[in-house]
Amino acid sequence: MNKQVFRLIFLLAIATGTAYFIYNRYRVAPEIVFSEIKANALDGSKIDFIADGQSNTIVLFFATWCIDCRRELPVLQSHSALLNKLNTKVYLISDEDLNTLTPFSTRLEAPFQLLKLEGSFKESGIYTLPTAFLYCKDGSIHLNKTGAIDWTEGYLRSFEQACK
């Protein structure tokens, strides 16, 4: 009887440890400092992520093949006028090749800018798509989240208010 209880406790401990590891590795957005993001415009020009004190910024790591990304992006794009009014920049960053990203970029309008990540998602600590980072005007992080966000007008206005 004692051996069975010990085995059960041991198996539960292993299962809990494994679940904790997987959750932390794949469902928690890494801490990425705004100024340390390494990405380029599709024409190859370097983009410097510098807090300008004027604009809040949404950085969305995504892929064109990602189902949640493809659902989330049109909703966010439907708020383009509000994002412009709130002076919020939106960077869509992917590690896909330029042959895939260039046609996709033709569907984007301001304030959206499509960028190519230097390196891979894995090298940047991104294991789940989409992964979003909301940075305030001063470059501080307001939110980092894996998985799709429900981009409502209220959500975007609360982001702007929180960063004042």
Order of alpha helices (4+ residues) and beta strands (2+ residues): alpha-beta-beta-beta-alpha-alpha-beta-alpha-beta-alpha-beta-beta-alpha
